[in-house]
Amino acid sequence: MKIELSRAGKRFNREWIFRKADIEFSSGSSYAITGPNGSGKSTLLQSLGCMLQLSEGTINFKKDDTTVSLEEAYQHISFCAPYLDVIEELTLIEFLEFHYRFKAILPNIDIKHTIRIVGLEAAAQKQIRYYSSGMKQRVKLAQAIFSDTDIVLLDEPCSNLDAKGIDLYHSLIDEYCQNRLVIVCSNDIVEYGFCKEKLAITDFKSF
């Protein structure tokens, strides 16, 4: 899977967040998007995930040299970020069952296996609203990484995680993301240290 940005830019009102971005991202590689707080890293990541529409330029998705329409691109993308909500009235089992109605789960993985891997077996029947912030972040990682998608977008993926949670994050990346397109938005090398390529959002602010 490939994402191609061509002369891409995004602005809010009169302020350009990034502009004239020509970037290609390919499966089997991992990329870090870095930059100061408030510089627009998350905006770029959300634009790559089609959560935000570009203000100028184009974004194209290709799978096996076949163009994927923007309307269908979401089927190939999973997204994890601390600002994305989970359905807190549901138990973990109910939430994952609901989620995987829209995104298929990875082959040879089931919900019970997923819950065990992220260490939430004891809380599987508990409503998510009673989870700690770290437990909720594990849920978000699970629904993103165990979705059968070509592209995994991660915005500050270790937010609220303790040392064991960070170790879990790295093990999930190592075991389940090697052949996928992974893009991490972060300033913390603990989160993006495995990435093969590093992009600075400030490189796309010279207008």
Buried (B, 14 or more C-beta within 10 A) or exposed (E): BBBBBBEBBBBEEEEBBBBBBEBEBEBEBBBBBBBEEEBBBBBBBBBBBBBBEBBEBEBBBBBEEEEBEEEEBBBBBBBBBBEEEBEEEBBBBBBBEEBBEEBEBBEEBEBEEBBEBBEBEEBBEBBBEEBEEBBBBBBBBBBBBBBBBBBBBBBBBBBBBEEEBBEBBBEBBEEBBEEBBBBBBBBBEEBBEBBEEEBBBBEBBEE
